[in-house]
Structure formats: structure tokens, C-alpha cells
Amino acid sequence: MGHFFPAFPAFFAHRMNDTPFEQAWIISLRLLAASPKSTKELARRLASKCFAEDIISKVVTKLENERYLNDEVLARQLLEKFTRLQPSGSKRILFELKRRGIPAAICNSVVSALVEDKEADRAMEIGMARWEKSEKLPLLKRKKKVFDYLLRRGFNYQQSRDIVEKLETSAEQL
């Protein structure tokens, strides 16, 4: 004997009468509950679900008015993530902000708030940790690994080179 499973459960019936705006609103809230999104990311997700442009813009406007959606707050949260939790250079931070669809003006204002000295300290801290991890490697290979790692983390060429040189001289003194 088979299990009774209705083809159309009663608990979904009330959703069929929602307007496209209400459906987009509910989907948007669910998407934002899962993870913070930029205006552009959310609009892209709604468009992928075949909502009309006017509905998407109305939903985005309502979300912004009710403070569920704010690109500047998201940019500051991402800056915090990439300076404290996953220390990175300004290049990578700028790249990640743009990748998330945050407007260029907000990206530039957030990244310009980074102090150059703190970035050098973060780079040195990351470089030192990587240097210690690779202590069994030959010196040339060790330098290359640390240098490449710093570049991948978004630090500029000169900064990365200076840090590798400092680490090399400190290793020679020991």
C-alpha cells in the first residue's frame, strides 16, 4: 500500500494567489536571510527567477527603504572580513567589493579608509606566518612561496618584495 502524498499540498495553495511583487518580496527576504547581498546581486538573483524589471526595482526600493538592503553597510562588513578574519590587501578587497556588485564610488570610499601602515602590518603578519610554515624548504623556494602568497592576498608587488627581504634578513641573523 502506497503512502498518501498529495500532488499539490494544501500548505502551498495560499502562495499561488500572491502577486508577482509579493512573490519577489518573499524570495528576496529569504535570500537576504541566508546571506547579505548587494543591490546588484539581489537584482541579478531575482532576474534569474524571471521577474520583470519593474517588479525587481520596486522590491529593491522597498528593501532599501526598510533598511534590509544597504550597499554601504555591506561594503563595510566585507572590509571588516578582509581586514580581520581573512587579512588581505587593498587590491583584493577592492576586487571582492566590485565582484559583489557594490558601486565603484562606495568601493573607493571604503578602501580609501584603509590606512597604509595597517596594511603593511597585516602583510608582515601574514608573510611571517607563511614564512614559518615553510621553514623546511630551501631559501629560494621559501621566498617565492611567501612572495606569491602575499600577491594572491592582494598586497602590491613592492610591499610583498620588501616583506620577503625583511623576513630573509631576520632569518639570516638567527
N, C-alpha and C positions, 0 to 999 in steps of 0.2 A: 504494500500500500504506500503510495507516494505522500510526501509532505504537502500541506496546503501552503502555497506561496502565491498570493495574488499577483497577477501580471502588472497591476497598477496599484500599489499600496495607497491606502486612504490618507496616510500622513503626507503624501506628495500632492494630493489633489488641490490643496489651497494655493500652492505655488503656481499652478497653471493659469490662474486668473491675474497674476501680477502683471503690471505694465512693464515694458522693456526698461524703463528708468528704474523701477523698483528692483527688477532682477539684477541690473547692473550695480545698483547700490548695495545689494546684499552680497554679490560676488566681490565687490571692492572691499567691503568690510572684512570679509573672510580672508582675502589676500593680504590686507594690512594687518590682520590679527596674526597671520603666520610669520610675517617679517616686514620691517619698514621698507617702503618703496618710494621712489621719486615720482613726481608727477608724470614724467615721460614713461617710466617703467609701467606704472599703473595703466596709463592710456594704451600702451602697447599690448598689455595683457587683455584689456577689455576689447580692443580691436581684434585680437586673435580669437575672441569668442563671438565675433560677428555682430558687435553692437555698432550702431550708427554713430558718426562723428558728433552730431549734435547731442546725443544722449551721453556720450563719453565726456564731452566738455561740460555738460550740466552736472554730471556726477562729480567730476574733478573739482568744479567750482564749489559745489556743496561740501565736499570733503575738506577743501581749503578753508571755507568759511567756518566750518565746525572744528577746525584745527586737528583733523585726523591726518592731514597731508600737508607737509611743510618741507620744502626742499632745503631751506637753510638749516633747519634743525637736523635733518638727515645728514647734511654735509658735516655739521659739527660732530655728530655721533660717529661718522666714518673717520673723521680726523682723529678723534679720541681713540678709536680702534687701532688706527695705523700709527699712532704715536706711542701708545701704552701697551696694548695687547700683542700686536704684531708690528714691532717697530720697523718703520720704513722711511725712505727718503721722500723729499717733496715731489720728485718726478713720479714715483709710484702712486703717491696719494692723489696727485692731480689726475693721473691716468684712471685710477679707480673711480674718482668722482665723475669724470666725464663718461666712463663706461656705464655708470649707473644712470646717466641721463640728466645729471644736475647741470643747470645752465652755467655757461662759462663765467659770467660775472660773479656768481656765487662761489664757483670753484676758485677763481683767482683771489677773491677776498678771504676765503678760508685758508688757502695755502699761504697767502702773504702774511697771515698771522703767526706762522711758524717762525720761531727765532732761529737764526743761522747757527748760533752757538749750541742750542739744544740739539739741533740736527747733527752737528759734529759729535756731540756727546753720545747720541743714540748710535751713530755709525761706529764710534770707537767701542762702545759696549757690545754691539753685535759682532764686530770684527774680532774682538778679543775672545768672545765665546766660541766663534768658529775656529779661531787660531788654536785655542786649547783643545778643541775636539779633534783637530788634525795633527796633533803633535808627533805622531809616529811616522808621518810622511816626510819625504825629503824636502828640504827647504824650498826649492823652486816650485815644486808641486803644491806645497802648503800655501805659498804666497799666491799662486794662481787661483787656488780654491777660494781663499778668503776674498781676493780681489773680485772674482766673478760673482761670488755670493753677494757682496756689497752692491755691485752694479745691478744685479737682479732685484735687490730690495729697493732700488730707486735712488741710490746715492750717486752723485755725479762722479765722473772719471777722476778728477783731481782729488777730491775728498777721499775716494777709495784708495788711490795711489798713496796719498800721504799716510793714511792709517796703516796700510801694509808696510810702509817703510818704518813707521814708529814701532810696529809690532816686531819687525825684523831686528831693529837695533836693540830693543828691550830683550829679545831672545838671545842676542849675541852677548849681551852684558851678563847674562846669568850663567 
